[in-house]
């Protein structure tokens, strides 16, 4: 099975659990991964979350050039 693409900027990240590839509604967690939903990184780190650390390389595309944070 192909892995689902992880969205950079979902419209309503608070409505989904981001803890696994099922992306369940926040009020209907199917995987049993704890008692609450896992937040999207944008909710915790801000809209530029993918530029932190080495994640930028995983999400870089021709359509979306990511600036180098070191300069």
mmCIF file of the N, C-alpha and C atoms, coordinates in Angstrom:
data_MODEL
# 
_entry.id   MODEL 
# 
loop_
_atom_site.group_PDB 
_atom_site.id 
_atom_site.type_symbol 
_atom_site.label_atom_id 
_atom_site.label_alt_id 
_atom_site.label_comp_id 
_atom_site.label_asym_id 
_atom_site.label_entity_id 
_atom_site.label_seq_id 
_atom_site.pdbx_PDB_ins_code 
_atom_site.Cartn_x 
_atom_site.Cartn_y 
_atom_site.Cartn_z 
_atom_site.occupancy 
_atom_site.B_iso_or_equiv 
_atom_site.pdbx_formal_charge 
_atom_site.auth_seq_id 
_atom_site.auth_comp_id 
_atom_site.auth_asym_id 
_atom_site.auth_atom_id 
_atom_site.pdbx_PDB_model_num 
ATOM 1   N N  . UNK A 1 1  ? 0.835   -1.173 0.000  1.00 0.00 ? 1  UNK A N  1 
ATOM 2   C CA . UNK A 1 1  ? 0.000   0.000  0.000  1.00 0.00 ? 1  UNK A CA 1 
ATOM 3   C C  . UNK A 1 1  ? 0.886   1.246  0.000  1.00 0.00 ? 1  UNK A C  1 
ATOM 4   N N  . UNK A 1 2  ? 0.528   2.222  -0.815 1.00 0.00 ? 2  UNK A N  1 
ATOM 5   C CA . UNK A 1 2  ? 1.290   3.463  -0.888 1.00 0.00 ? 2  UNK A CA 1 
ATOM 6   C C  . UNK A 1 2  ? 1.042   4.315  0.350  1.00 0.00 ? 2  UNK A C  1 
ATOM 7   N N  . UNK A 1 3  ? 2.092   4.957  0.791  1.00 0.00 ? 3  UNK A N  1 
ATOM 8   C CA . UNK A 1 3  ? 1.981   5.821  1.957  1.00 0.00 ? 3  UNK A CA 1 
ATOM 9   C C  . UNK A 1 3  ? 1.298   7.133  1.565  1.00 0.00 ? 3  UNK A C  1 
ATOM 10  N N  . UNK A 1 4  ? 0.398   7.616  2.412  1.00 0.00 ? 4  UNK A N  1 
ATOM 11  C CA . UNK A 1 4  ? -0.309  8.859  2.137  1.00 0.00 ? 4  UNK A CA 1 
ATOM 12  C C  . UNK A 1 4  ? 0.655   10.033 2.271  1.00 0.00 ? 4  UNK A C  1 
ATOM 13  N N  . UNK A 1 5  ? 0.455   11.059 1.434  1.00 0.00 ? 5  UNK A N  1 
ATOM 14  C CA . UNK A 1 5  ? 1.259   12.270 1.535  1.00 0.00 ? 5  UNK A CA 1 
ATOM 15  C C  . UNK A 1 5  ? 0.851   13.034 2.791  1.00 0.00 ? 5  UNK A C  1 
ATOM 16  N N  . UNK A 1 6  ? 1.825   13.552 3.484  1.00 0.00 ? 6  UNK A N  1 
ATOM 17  C CA . UNK A 1 6  ? 1.564   14.320 4.693  1.00 0.00 ? 6  UNK A CA 1 
ATOM 18  C C  . UNK A 1 6  ? 1.397   15.781 4.301  1.00 0.00 ? 6  UNK A C  1 
ATOM 19  N N  . UNK A 1 7  ? 0.243   16.386 4.589  1.00 0.00 ? 7  UNK A N  1 
ATOM 20  C CA . UNK A 1 7  ? -0.002  17.766 4.163  1.00 0.00 ? 7  UNK A CA 1 
ATOM 21  C C  . UNK A 1 7  ? 0.814   18.779 4.963  1.00 0.00 ? 7  UNK A C  1 
ATOM 22  N N  . UNK A 1 8  ? 1.343   19.780 4.267  1.00 0.00 ? 8  UNK A N  1 
ATOM 23  C CA . UNK A 1 8  ? 2.110   20.834 4.929  1.00 0.00 ? 8  UNK A CA 1 
ATOM 24  C C  . UNK A 1 8  ? 1.209   21.809 5.671  1.00 0.00 ? 8  UNK A C  1 
ATOM 25  N N  . UNK A 1 9  ? 0.107   22.202 5.039  1.00 0.00 ? 9  UNK A N  1 
ATOM 26  C CA . UNK A 1 9  ? -0.789  23.215 5.601  1.00 0.00 ? 9  UNK A CA 1 
ATOM 27  C C  . UNK A 1 9  ? -2.244  22.773 5.484  1.00 0.00 ? 9  UNK A C  1 
ATOM 28  N N  . UNK A 1 10 ? -2.694  21.836 6.316  1.00 0.00 ? 10 UNK A N  1 
ATOM 29  C CA . UNK A 1 10 ? -4.099  21.437 6.240  1.00 0.00 ? 10 UNK A CA 1 
ATOM 30  C C  . UNK A 1 10 ? -5.015  22.576 6.689  1.00 0.00 ? 10 UNK A C  1 
ATOM 31  N N  . UNK A 1 11 ? -6.229  22.627 6.114  1.00 0.00 ? 11 UNK A N  1 
ATOM 32  C CA . UNK A 1 11 ? -7.161  23.714 6.441  1.00 0.00 ? 11 UNK A CA 1 
ATOM 33  C C  . UNK A 1 11 ? -7.621  23.679 7.894  1.00 0.00 ? 11 UNK A C  1 
ATOM 34  N N  . UNK A 1 12 ? -7.977  22.516 8.401  1.00 0.00 ? 12 UNK A N  1 
ATOM 35  C CA . UNK A 1 12 ? -8.465  22.382 9.770  1.00 0.00 ? 12 UNK A CA 1 
ATOM 36  C C  . UNK A 1 12 ? -7.740  21.225 10.462 1.00 0.00 ? 12 UNK A C  1 
ATOM 37  N N  . UNK A 1 13 ? -6.484  21.427 10.855 1.00 0.00 ? 13 UNK A N  1 
ATOM 38  C CA . UNK A 1 13 ? -5.718  20.326 11.453 1.00 0.00 ? 13 UNK A CA 1 
ATOM 39  C C  . UNK A 1 13 ? -6.305  19.839 12.773 1.00 0.00 ? 13 UNK A C  1 
ATOM 40  N N  . UNK A 1 14 ? -7.076  20.677 13.447 1.00 0.00 ? 14 UNK A N  1 
ATOM 41  C CA . UNK A 1 14 ? -7.661  20.306 14.739 1.00 0.00 ? 14 UNK A CA 1 
ATOM 42  C C  . UNK A 1 14 ? -8.744  19.237 14.611 1.00 0.00 ? 14 UNK A C  1 
ATOM 43  N N  . UNK A 1 15 ? -9.219  18.991 13.405 1.00 0.00 ? 15 UNK A N  1 
ATOM 44  C CA . UNK A 1 15 ? -10.287 18.011 13.191 1.00 0.00 ? 15 UNK A CA 1 
ATOM 45  C C  . UNK A 1 15 ? -9.771  16.589 12.976 1.00 0.00 ? 15 UNK A C  1 
ATOM 46  N N  . UNK A 1 16 ? -8.451  16.423 12.859 1.00 0.00 ? 16 UNK A N  1 
ATOM 47  C CA . UNK A 1 16 ? -7.865  15.127 12.503 1.00 0.00 ? 16 UNK A CA 1 
ATOM 48  C C  . UNK A 1 16 ? -6.802  14.725 13.519 1.00 0.00 ? 16 UNK A C  1 
ATOM 49  N N  . UNK A 1 17 ? -6.678  13.424 13.762 1.00 0.00 ? 17 UNK A N  1 
ATOM 50  C CA . UNK A 1 17 ? -5.573  12.887 14.556 1.00 0.00 ? 17 UNK A CA 1 
ATOM 51  C C  . UNK A 1 17 ? -4.451  12.556 13.582 1.00 0.00 ? 17 UNK A C  1 
ATOM 52  N N  . UNK A 1 18 ? -3.261  13.056 13.840 1.00 0.00 ? 18 UNK A N  1 
ATOM 53  C CA . UNK A 1 18 ? -2.123  12.890 12.945 1.00 0.00 ? 18 UNK A CA 1 
ATOM 54  C C  . UNK A 1 18 ? -1.158  11.816 13.441 1.00 0.00 ? 18 UNK A C  1 
ATOM 55  N N  . UNK A 1 19 ? -1.602  10.945 14.344 1.00 0.00 ? 19 UNK A N  1 
ATOM 56  C CA . UNK A 1 19 ? -0.730  9.959  14.974 1.00 0.00 ? 19 UNK A CA 1 
ATOM 57  C C  . UNK A 1 19 ? -0.340  8.778  14.117 1.00 0.00 ? 19 UNK A C  1 
ATOM 58  N N  . UNK A 1 20 ? -1.093  8.484  13.063 1.00 0.00 ? 20 UNK A N  1 
ATOM 59  C CA . UNK A 1 20 ? -0.755  7.366  12.176 1.00 0.00 ? 20 UNK A CA 1 
ATOM 60  C C  . UNK A 1 20 ? -1.267  7.680  10.771 1.00 0.00 ? 20 UNK A C  1 
ATOM 61  N N  . UNK A 1 21 ? -1.132  6.767  9.861  1.00 0.00 ? 21 UNK A N  1 
ATOM 62  C CA . UNK A 1 21 ? -1.544  7.001  8.475  1.00 0.00 ? 21 UNK A CA 1 
ATOM 63  C C  . UNK A 1 21 ? -3.049  6.903  8.242  1.00 0.00 ? 21 UNK A C  1 
ATOM 64  N N  . UNK A 1 22 ? -3.825  6.636  9.284  1.00 0.00 ? 22 UNK A N  1 
ATOM 65  C CA . UNK A 1 22 ? -5.279  6.549  9.109  1.00 0.00 ? 22 UNK A CA 1 
ATOM 66  C C  . UNK A 1 22 ? -5.938  7.918  9.061  1.00 0.00 ? 22 UNK A C  1 
ATOM 67  N N  . UNK A 1 23 ? -5.328  8.930  9.703  1.00 0.00 ? 23 UNK A N  1 
ATOM 68  C CA . UNK A 1 23 ? -5.861  10.294 9.744  1.00 0.00 ? 23 UNK A CA 1 
ATOM 69  C C  . UNK A 1 23 ? -7.335  10.303 10.132 1.00 0.00 ? 23 UNK A C  1 
ATOM 70  N N  . UNK A 1 24 ? -7.637  9.730  11.287 1.00 0.00 ? 24 UNK A N  1 
ATOM 71  C CA . UNK A 1 24 ? -9.012  9.614  11.781 1.00 0.00 ? 24 UNK A CA 1 
ATOM 72  C C  . UNK A 1 24 ? -9.567  10.970 12.222 1.00 0.00 ? 24 UNK A C  1 
ATOM 73  N N  . UNK A 1 25 ? -10.890 11.117 12.212 1.00 0.00 ? 25 UNK A N  1 
ATOM 74  C CA . UNK A 1 25 ? -11.498 12.305 12.817 1.00 0.00 ? 25 UNK A CA 1 
ATOM 75  C C  . UNK A 1 25 ? -11.139 12.356 14.306 1.00 0.00 ? 25 UNK A C  1 
ATOM 76  N N  . UNK A 1 26 ? -10.976 13.542 14.842 1.00 0.00 ? 26 UNK A N  1 
ATOM 77  C CA . UNK A 1 26 ? -10.539 13.711 16.222 1.00 0.00 ? 26 UNK A CA 1 
ATOM 78  C C  . UNK A 1 26 ? -11.482 13.062 17.230 1.00 0.00 ? 26 UNK A C  1 
ATOM 79  N N  . UNK A 1 27 ? -12.749 12.912 16.874 1.00 0.00 ? 27 UNK A N  1 
ATOM 80  C CA . UNK A 1 27 ? -13.711 12.320 17.808 1.00 0.00 ? 27 UNK A CA 1 
ATOM 81  C C  . UNK A 1 27 ? -13.961 10.834 17.545 1.00 0.00 ? 27 UNK A C  1 
ATOM 82  N N  . UNK A 1 28 ? -13.172 10.210 16.666 1.00 0.00 ? 28 UNK A N  1 
ATOM 83  C CA . UNK A 1 28 ? -13.362 8.802  16.322 1.00 0.00 ? 28 UNK A CA 1 
ATOM 84  C C  . UNK A 1 28 ? -12.019 8.133  16.053 1.00 0.00 ? 28 UNK A C  1 
ATOM 85  N N  . UNK A 1 29 ? -11.197 7.997  17.085 1.00 0.00 ? 29 UNK A N  1 
ATOM 86  C CA . UNK A 1 29 ? -9.853  7.446  16.921 1.00 0.00 ? 29 UNK A CA 1 
ATOM 87  C C  . UNK A 1 29 ? -9.909  5.930  16.787 1.00 0.00 ? 29 UNK A C  1 
ATOM 88  N N  . UNK A 1 30 ? -9.475  5.405  15.643 1.00 0.00 ? 30 UNK A N  1 
ATOM 89  C CA . UNK A 1 30 ? -9.563  3.984  15.360 1.00 0.00 ? 30 UNK A CA 1 
ATOM 90  C C  . UNK A 1 30 ? -8.339  3.187  15.809 1.00 0.00 ? 30 UNK A C  1 
ATOM 91  N N  . UNK A 1 31 ? -7.175  3.788  15.847 1.00 0.00 ? 31 UNK A N  1 
ATOM 92  C CA . UNK A 1 31 ? -5.959  3.034  16.115 1.00 0.00 ? 31 UNK A CA 1 
ATOM 93  C C  . UNK A 1 31 ? -5.762  2.739  17.597 1.00 0.00 ? 31 UNK A C  1 
ATOM 94  N N  . UNK A 1 32 ? -6.465  3.437  18.465 1.00 0.00 ? 32 UNK A N  1 
ATOM 95  C CA . UNK A 1 32 ? -6.301  3.223  19.897 1.00 0.00 ? 32 UNK A CA 1 
ATOM 96  C C  . UNK A 1 32 ? -4.981  3.766  20.422 1.00 0.00 ? 32 UNK A C  1 
ATOM 97  N N  . UNK A 1 33 ? -4.412  4.698  19.698 1.00 0.00 ? 33 UNK A N  1 
ATOM 98  C CA . UNK A 1 33 ? -3.122  5.274  20.044 1.00 0.00 ? 33 UNK A CA 1 
ATOM 99  C C  . UNK A 1 33 ? -3.300  6.355  21.122 1.00 0.00 ? 33 UNK A C  1 
ATOM 100 N N  . UNK A 1 34 ? -3.533  5.922  22.335 1.00 0.00 ? 34 UNK A N  1 
ATOM 101 C CA . UNK A 1 34 ? -3.734  6.871  23.421 1.00 0.00 ? 34 UNK A CA 1 
ATOM 102 C C  . UNK A 1 34 ? -5.174  7.321  23.523 1.00 0.00 ? 34 UNK A C  1 
ATOM 103 N N  . UNK A 1 35 ? -5.442  8.238  24.412 1.00 0.00 ? 35 UNK A N  1 
ATOM 104 C CA . UNK A 1 35 ? -6.816  8.674  24.639 1.00 0.00 ? 35 UNK A CA 1 
ATOM 105 C C  . UNK A 1 35 ? -7.141  9.987  23.935 1.00 0.00 ? 35 UNK A C  1 
ATOM 106 N N  . UNK A 1 36 ? -6.153  10.641 23.355 1.00 0.00 ? 36 UNK A N  1 
ATOM 107 C CA . UNK A 1 36 ? -6.387  11.906 22.672 1.00 0.00 ? 36 UNK A CA 1 
ATOM 108 C C  . UNK A 1 36 ? -5.724  11.899 21.316 1.00 0.00 ? 36 UNK A C  1 
ATOM 109 N N  . UNK A 1 37 ? -6.025  12.916 20.543 1.00 0.00 ? 37 UNK A N  1 
ATOM 110 C CA . UNK A 1 37 ? -5.457  12.962 19.199 1.00 0.00 ? 37 UNK A CA 1 
ATOM 111 C C  . UNK A 1 37 ? -4.042  13.526 19.209 1.00 0.00 ? 37 UNK A C  1 
ATOM 112 N N  . UNK A 1 38 ? -3.280  13.176 18.199 1.00 0.00 ? 38 UNK A N  1 
ATOM 113 C CA . UNK A 1 38 ? -1.940  13.727 18.007 1.00 0.00 ? 38 UNK A CA 1 
ATOM 114 C C  . UNK A 1 38 ? -2.080  14.976 17.148 1.00 0.00 ? 38 UNK A C  1 
ATOM 115 N N  . UNK A 1 39 ? -1.484  16.077 17.586 1.00 0.00 ? 39 UNK A N  1 
ATOM 116 C CA . UNK A 1 39 ? -1.591  17.334 16.849 1.00 0.00 ? 39 UNK A CA 1 
ATOM 117 C C  . UNK A 1 39 ? -0.702  17.329 15.613 1.00 0.00 ? 39 UNK A C  1 
ATOM 118 N N  . UNK A 1 40 ? -1.109  18.103 14.619 1.00 0.00 ? 40 UNK A N  1 
ATOM 119 C CA . UNK A 1 40 ? -0.290  18.332 13.430 1.00 0.00 ? 40 UNK A CA 1 
ATOM 120 C C  . UNK A 1 40 ? 0.886   19.215 13.850 1.00 0.00 ? 40 UNK A C  1 
ATOM 121 N N  . UNK A 1 41 ? 2.069   19.028 13.274 1.00 0.00 ? 41 UNK A N  1 
ATOM 122 C CA . UNK A 1 41 ? 3.214   19.863 13.653 1.00 0.00 ? 41 UNK A CA 1 
ATOM 123 C C  . UNK A 1 41 ? 2.967   21.366 13.509 1.00 0.00 ? 41 UNK A C  1 
ATOM 124 N N  . UNK A 1 42 ? 2.128   21.773 12.566 1.00 0.00 ? 42 UNK A N  1 
ATOM 125 C CA . UNK A 1 42 ? 1.829   23.203 12.401 1.00 0.00 ? 42 UNK A CA 1 
ATOM 126 C C  . UNK A 1 42 ? 1.110   23.762 13.623 1.00 0.00 ? 42 UNK A C  1 
ATOM 127 N N  . UNK A 1 43 ? 0.355   22.929 14.327 1.00 0.00 ? 43 UNK A N  1 
ATOM 128 C CA . UNK A 1 43 ? -0.354  23.385 15.524 1.00 0.00 ? 43 UNK A CA 1 
ATOM 129 C C  . UNK A 1 43 ? 0.626   23.621 16.671 1.00 0.00 ? 43 UNK A C  1 
ATOM 130 N N  . UNK A 1 44 ? 1.704   22.870 16.690 1.00 0.00 ? 44 UNK A N  1 
ATOM 131 C CA . UNK A 1 44 ? 2.677   22.978 17.780 1.00 0.00 ? 44 UNK A CA 1 
ATOM 132 C C  . UNK A 1 44 ? 3.821   23.943 17.468 1.00 0.00 ? 44 UNK A C  1 
ATOM 133 N N  . UNK A 1 45 ? 4.294   23.926 16.210 1.00 0.00 ? 45 UNK A N  1 
ATOM 134 C CA . UNK A 1 45 ? 5.497   24.670 15.850 1.00 0.00 ? 45 UNK A CA 1 
ATOM 135 C C  . UNK A 1 45 ? 5.258   25.881 14.968 1.00 0.00 ? 45 UNK A C  1 
ATOM 136 N N  . UNK A 1 46 ? 4.042   26.041 14.444 1.00 0.00 ? 46 UNK A N  1 
ATOM 137 C CA . UNK A 1 46 ? 3.744   27.157 13.559 1.00 0.00 ? 46 UNK A CA 1 
ATOM 138 C C  . UNK A 1 46 ? 3.742   26.747 12.093 1.00 0.00 ? 46 UNK A C  1 
ATOM 139 N N  . UNK A 1 47 ? 3.352   27.673 11.233 1.00 0.00 ? 47 UNK A N  1 
ATOM 140 C CA . UNK A 1 47 ? 3.190   27.381 9.812  1.00 0.00 ? 47 UNK A CA 1 
ATOM 141 C C  . UNK A 1 47 ? 4.497   26.999 9.115  1.00 0.00 ? 47 UNK A C  1 
ATOM 142 N N  . UNK A 1 48 ? 5.638   27.401 9.649  1.00 0.00 ? 48 UNK A N  1 
ATOM 143 C CA . UNK A 1 48 ? 6.914   27.061 9.026  1.00 0.00 ? 48 UNK A CA 1 
ATOM 144 C C  . UNK A 1 48 ? 7.555   25.824 9.656  1.00 0.00 ? 48 UNK A C  1 
ATOM 145 N N  . UNK A 1 49 ? 6.757   24.936 10.222 1.00 0.00 ? 49 UNK A N  1 
ATOM 146 C CA . UNK A 1 49 ? 7.243   23.773 10.954 1.00 0.00 ? 49 UNK A CA 1 
ATOM 147 C C  . UNK A 1 49 ? 8.179   22.897 10.143 1.00 0.00 ? 49 UNK A C  1 
ATOM 148 N N  . UNK A 1 50 ? 7.956   22.786 8.846  1.00 0.00 ? 50 UNK A N  1 
ATOM 149 C CA . UNK A 1 50 ? 8.754   21.878 8.020  1.00 0.00 ? 50 UNK A CA 1 
ATOM 150 C C  . UNK A 1 50 ? 10.137  22.434 7.690  1.00 0.00 ? 50 UNK A C  1 
ATOM 151 N N  . UNK A 1 51 ? 10.406  23.699 8.045  1.00 0.00 ? 51 UNK A N  1 
ATOM 152 C CA . UNK A 1 51 ? 11.733  24.261 7.807  1.00 0.00 ? 51 UNK A CA 1 
ATOM 153 C C  . UNK A 1 51 ? 12.681  23.999 8.971  1.00 0.00 ? 51 UNK A C  1 
ATOM 154 N N  . UNK A 1 52 ? 12.162  23.497 10.079 1.00 0.00 ? 52 UNK A N  1 
ATOM 155 C CA . UNK A 1 52 ? 12.980  23.198 11.245 1.00 0.00 ? 52 UNK A CA 1 
ATOM 156 C C  . UNK A 1 52 ? 13.664  21.846 11.048 1.00 0.00 ? 52 UNK A C  1 
ATOM 157 N N  . UNK A 1 53 ? 14.853  21.706 11.553 1.00 0.00 ? 53 UNK A N  1 
ATOM 158 C CA . UNK A 1 53 ? 15.553  20.428 11.478 1.00 0.00 ? 53 UNK A CA 1 
ATOM 159 C C  . UNK A 1 53 ? 15.820  20.013 10.045 1.00 0.00 ? 53 UNK A C  1 
ATOM 160 N N  . UNK A 1 54 ? 15.740  18.722 9.759  1.00 0.00 ? 54 UNK A N  1 
ATOM 161 C CA . UNK A 1 54 ? 16.021  18.226 8.416  1.00 0.00 ? 54 UNK A CA 1 
ATOM 162 C C  . UNK A 1 54 ? 14.753  17.801 7.675  1.00 0.00 ? 54 UNK A C  1 
ATOM 163 N N  . UNK A 1 55 ? 13.583  18.231 8.116  1.00 0.00 ? 55 UNK A N  1 
ATOM 164 C CA . UNK A 1 55 ? 12.330  17.881 7.445  1.00 0.00 ? 55 UNK A CA 1 
ATOM 165 C C  . UNK A 1 55 ? 12.199  18.574 6.095  1.00 0.00 ? 55 UNK A C  1 
ATOM 166 N N  . UNK A 1 56 ? 12.832  19.732 5.932  1.00 0.00 ? 56 UNK A N  1 
ATOM 167 C CA . UNK A 1 56 ? 12.685  20.509 4.698  1.00 0.00 ? 56 UNK A CA 1 
ATOM 168 C C  . UNK A 1 56 ? 13.056  19.685 3.472  1.00 0.00 ? 56 UNK A C  1 
ATOM 169 N N  . UNK A 1 57 ? 14.040  18.836 3.577  1.00 0.00 ? 57 UNK A N  1 
ATOM 170 C CA . UNK A 1 57 ? 14.462  18.018 2.446  1.00 0.00 ? 57 UNK A CA 1 
ATOM 171 C C  . UNK A 1 57 ? 13.367  17.037 2.040  1.00 0.00 ? 57 UNK A C  1 
ATOM 172 N N  . UNK A 1 58 ? 12.605  16.524 2.994  1.00 0.00 ? 58 UNK A N  1 
ATOM 173 C CA . UNK A 1 58 ? 11.539  15.572 2.696  1.00 0.00 ? 58 UNK A CA 1 
ATOM 174 C C  . UNK A 1 58 ? 10.366  16.222 1.965  1.00 0.00 ? 58 UNK A C  1 
ATOM 175 N N  . UNK A 1 59 ? 10.132  17.510 2.182  1.00 0.00 ? 59 UNK A N  1 
ATOM 176 C CA . UNK A 1 59 ? 8.972   18.178 1.625  1.00 0.00 ? 59 UNK A CA 1 
ATOM 177 C C  . UNK A 1 59 ? 9.299   19.119 0.477  1.00 0.00 ? 59 UNK A C  1 
ATOM 178 N N  . UNK A 1 60 ? 10.554  19.259 0.114  1.00 0.00 ? 60 UNK A N  1 
ATOM 179 C CA . UNK A 1 60 ? 10.940  20.167 -0.959 1.00 0.00 ? 60 UNK A CA 1 
ATOM 180 C C  . UNK A 1 60 ? 10.453  19.637 -2.307 1.00 0.00 ? 60 UNK A C  1 
ATOM 181 N N  . UNK A 1 61 ? 9.858   20.516 -3.088 1.00 0.00 ? 61 UNK A N  1 
ATOM 182 C CA . UNK A 1 61 ? 9.412   20.177 -4.441 1.00 0.00 ? 61 UNK A CA 1 
ATOM 183 C C  . UNK A 1 61 ? 9.785   21.324 -5.367 1.00 0.00 ? 61 UNK A C  1 
ATOM 184 N N  . UNK A 1 62 ? 9.665   21.104 -6.646 1.00 0.00 ? 62 UNK A N  1 
ATOM 185 C CA . UNK A 1 62 ? 9.939   22.174 -7.597 1.00 0.00 ? 62 UNK A CA 1 
ATOM 186 C C  . UNK A 1 62 ? 8.953   23.314 -7.433 1.00 0.00 ? 62 UNK A C  1 
ATOM 187 N N  . UNK A 1 63 ? 7.714   22.989 -7.068 1.00 0.00 ? 63 UNK A N  1 
ATOM 188 C CA . UNK A 1 63 ? 6.678   24.013 -6.931 1.00 0.00 ? 63 UNK A CA 1 
ATOM 189 C C  . UNK A 1 63 ? 6.851   24.840 -5.659 1.00 0.00 ? 63 UNK A C  1 
ATOM 190 N N  . UNK A 1 64 ? 7.493   24.289 -4.675 1.00 0.00 ? 64 UNK A N  1 
ATOM 191 C CA . UNK A 1 64 ? 7.629   24.989 -3.396 1.00 0.00 ? 64 UNK A CA 1 
ATOM 192 C C  . UNK A 1 64 ? 9.078   24.945 -2.948 1.00 0.00 ? 64 UNK A C  1 
ATOM 193 N N  . UNK A 1 65 ? 9.829   25.983 -3.254 1.00 0.00 ? 65 UNK A N  1 
ATOM 194 C CA . UNK A 1 65 ? 11.227  26.059 -2.848 1.00 0.00 ? 65 UNK A CA 1 
ATOM 195 C C  . UNK A 1 65 ? 11.286  26.539 -1.406 1.00 0.00 ? 65 UNK A C  1 
ATOM 196 N N  . UNK A 1 66 ? 12.042  25.816 -0.607 1.00 0.00 ? 66 UNK A N  1 
ATOM 197 C CA . UNK A 1 66 ? 12.149  26.136 0.813  1.00 0.00 ? 66 UNK A CA 1 
ATOM 198 C C  . UNK A 1 66 ? 13.482  26.831 1.056  1.00 0.00 ? 66 UNK A C  1 
ATOM 199 N N  . UNK A 1 67 ? 13.463  28.035 1.650  1.00 0.00 ? 67 UNK A N  1 
ATOM 200 C CA . UNK A 1 67 ? 14.721  28.742 1.884  1.00 0.00 ? 67 UNK A CA 1 
ATOM 201 C C  . UNK A 1 67 ? 15.579  28.022 2.921  1.00 0.00 ? 67 UNK A C  1 
ATOM 202 N N  . UNK A 1 68 ? 16.870  28.159 2.769  1.00 0.00 ? 68 UNK A N  1 
ATOM 203 C CA . UNK A 1 68 ? 17.807  27.566 3.720  1.00 0.00 ? 68 UNK A CA 1 
ATOM 204 C C  . UNK A 1 68 ? 17.795  28.401 4.991  1.00 0.00 ? 68 UNK A C  1 
ATOM 205 N N  . UNK A 1 69 ? 17.413  27.833 6.162  1.00 0.00 ? 69 UNK A N  1 
ATOM 206 C CA . UNK A 1 69 ? 17.310  28.610 7.391  1.00 0.00 ? 69 UNK A CA 1 
ATOM 207 C C  . UNK A 1 69 ? 18.666  29.108 7.890  1.00 0.00 ? 69 UNK A C  1 
ATOM 208 N N  . UNK A 1 70 ? 19.763  28.526 7.423  1.00 0.00 ? 70 UNK A N  1 
ATOM 209 C CA . UNK A 1 70 ? 21.085  28.936 7.922  1.00 0.00 ? 70 UNK A CA 1 
ATOM 210 C C  . UNK A 1 70 ? 21.638  30.124 7.155  1.00 0.00 ? 70 UNK A C  1 
ATOM 211 N N  . UNK A 1 71 ? 20.907  30.586 6.152  1.00 0.00 ? 71 UNK A N  1 
ATOM 212 C CA . UNK A 1 71 ? 21.424  31.765 5.504  1.00 0.00 ? 71 UNK A CA 1 
ATOM 213 C C  . UNK A 1 71 ? 21.090  31.844 4.122  1.00 0.00 ? 71 UNK A C  1 
# 
